[in-house]
Amino acid sequence: MDELRAQLRRYAVGVWDRRWLAIGVAWLICICGWVFVARIPDSFEASARLYVDADQVLTPLLRGLALDNSVGNQIEVLQRTLLSRPNVEKLISKTDLELSIKGPADLERLVAALSSEIHIVPQTRNLFTISYRNEQPQLCYDVVNTVLNIFIESKIGNNRSDMENARQFVDQQIAGYERKLRDAENKRAEFRTKYIDLLPGDGGISRLDAARAQVRGLEGQLADAVDRRNRVAHELALTPPTVVTETDPGSAAGGVSELAAAEHHLQELLLTETEQHPDVVRQRRLIEQLRKTGGSGTATAPAPGRPPRSVAQPSAAYAQLTVLQVQADSDVASLRRQVADASRERDRLEEIARGAPGIEAQSINLDRDYGVVRKNYDELVARREEMRLSAAADSDAEKVKLQVIDPPQVPHVPVGPKRTLLLSGVLLAGFGGGVAAALLLGQLDRSFHDLRELRAFGVPVAGGISLLGQPSRPGRFAVHTAAVAVAVLLLCGIYGGLLYRFMHLGVA
C-alpha cells in the first residue's frame, strides 16, 4: 500500500512538474479538435412513413380460392427488391445525383453508397419508414420521394409482371401435361382393349377369375344334381309301378288312397333326406304297416258272404318318381353342358394369360403413371384459376392498399453531427492527452526521486539531503496554481462558448 501511494505521489509530482507541457498539449488537442468539429458539414435527413394493409373484406373472401398474397409476403418482397441495382439506377436518373457521375467508377460507388445509406425500417407489421441522410436538404427530399414512388410503382408492376410470368409458365406446363395425359389415356385404353379379359373390372375381379369361380360353382351344382338323380333312381328301382290291393266289394277305396299318400310323402322326403333319416325310417314302417292291413290302419277279416277281391292299380309314387327322374337327368345334362362351356372359356383365358405374363403389373404401372399425370394436371389447372382470381383482385379490387402517412418534407434542421458530444469528447481528449504526455515524459526521466529508488538500483547509500525550504516558495506555488487554474478555466470557457453557439444555431 505504501509503495502504491509512493508511486501515485511520484506520478502526481511528475505531472505537476510538467504542468505547462500538459496544458499546452490539452490546448493543442482541444483547439484542433474543435476546429475540426466546427468544420464538419451538417447532415440532413428526410423520411416518410408508409402504411400497407389488406382489404378486410376481400382478403378473407379469397382465402383458399386465390394465391396467398399476404401483406407480410408482399412487404418482404418489396423490401428485398426495392434497393436492387435497377431501382437504384432509376433513382439516380430521376434526381440530381446523376450530375455527379463522370464515369462507370463513379456510378458504381454511388450505387453502393445509396444501397447502404437508404434505410427501410419496419416499425410494425404494416408500418415502415423510408429515410435518407445527406448534406443537401433538397437532395434528401428528392431521394426519399423518388424511392416512395418507385415503391408504389413496384408494388403494382411487380404483381402484374409476376402474375403474367407465372401464368405463361403454368400455361406451358398445362399444355405439356395435356399431351402427357392424352398419351397416357391412349396407352391405357389400348392396353385394356387388348387384355380386357385378364384385367379386373369395376368390381376388382377379372374375367379369368370370374370364369374360374363360375366353373367351381357349376361343378358343385353338378355334383349335387348327380347325387339327387342317383337317389331318385334308387327310389324308383325300389318302387313298383303298380300297387295290388285286396278290397271288400262293399268297402270304400280309402285304404288305397291312404297307402298311396304315404308312399308319395316318402318320395318327397327322399328328395331332401337320406335313407337313415328318422323321418324316412318312420315313413317306411308306416307304409309296411299299411300294406299288411290292406291300406287301413288295422288288419280286418273279410266280410262274411263276400270274398275279397285283388285290384292292381298304377302307383302314384312311381309316376312321380319317374317325373323326378326325368327332371334330374335333364338338370344333370344341362349342368354338364354349362360346366363344359365354362371350362372351355376358362381354358381360353388361362391360355391368354400364360402367353402374356405380367399383365396385372403392367396395368398397375400404367394406372399409376396415369394417376400421377392426372393429379399434376388437375393441380395446375386449379393453380391457373387461383392466379386469375388473384390477378383480378389485385388489378380490379385493390386487394392491398398503400397509404402514405407521413409524406417526405424538405428538412431545415440538421440531424447531425452531434456536436455537443463531439465537443465534450474533444475536451476530455485534451485533458487526457495532456496528462498522458506528462506521464510519458515522466517515464522517460531516469532521475531518482527518493532514497528507496536509489537503494533499489543496488548502489550503497549513506544518506540523503533534503531540499532546503526558501521563504518565497509558498508564494510561487500559489502563483503557479492560479496560472494552471486560469488556463484550465479558459479552456473550459471556450468549450462552453462553442457549446452555446452550436446549441443556439440548432446544430448541436
Secondary structure, DSSP 8 states (H G I E B T S, - for coil): -HHHHHHHHHHHHHHHHTHHHHHHHHHHHHHHHHHHHHHS--BEEEEEEEEEEE-TTHHHHHBTTB----HHHHHHHHHHHHTSHHHHHHHHHHSGGGGG--SHHHHHHHHHHHHHH-EEEESSSSEEEEEEEES-HHHHHHHHHHHHHHHHHHHHHHHHHHHHHHHHHHHHHHHHHHHHHHHHHHHHHHHHHHTTTTSB-TTS-BHHHHHHHHHHHHHHHHHHHHHHHHHHHHHHHHS-SEEEEEE-TTS-SHHHHHHHHHHHHHHHHHHHS-TTSHHHHHHHHHHHHHHHTTTSSS-----TT---EEEEEE-HHHHHHHHHHHHHHHHHHHHHHHHHHHHHHHHHHHHHHHHSTTHHHHHHHHHHHHHHHHHHHHHHHHHHHHHHHHHHHHHTS--EEEEEEE------S--B--HHHHHHHHHHHHHHHHHHHHHHHHHH-----SHHHHHHTT------------TTHHHHHHHHHHHHHHHHHHHHHHHHHHHHHHHHHT--
